[in-house]
Amino acid sequence: MWVYILFAFLAGAIQIATVYALRVGFLKSFLFAIPFILLHQYLFLFNYTKAPNFIVIWFLTTAITTTLSFLVGHFIFKDVLTAYQIIGILLILAGVICMKLT
């Protein structure tokens, strides 16, 4: 299970980095982003096809990507996190922990 979590984390990080690199103009064109997009899609698809349970890995991937997006936005781009978003992140993490325990 840890391999799938690691791949989901890497894929989410690559996806978020690509979006923010396009947002701030680091990648001048969408064509430069294509290799990064293909890489994170490959990692997501690897997880979806090799995981023993699709629903579990789909939830983990969504949870990790969402949490990373909030944290990157807050720490790098100084976006303001509301109380609802913080509660949402905590609920996501609690759900991941509960899934890991089962």
Secondary structure, 3 states (H helix, E strand, C coil): CHHHHHHHHHHHHHHHHHHHHHHHCCCCCHHHHHHHHHHHHHHHHHHHHHCCCHHHHHHHHHHHHHHHHHHHHHHCCCCCCCHHHHHHHHHHHHHHHHHHHC
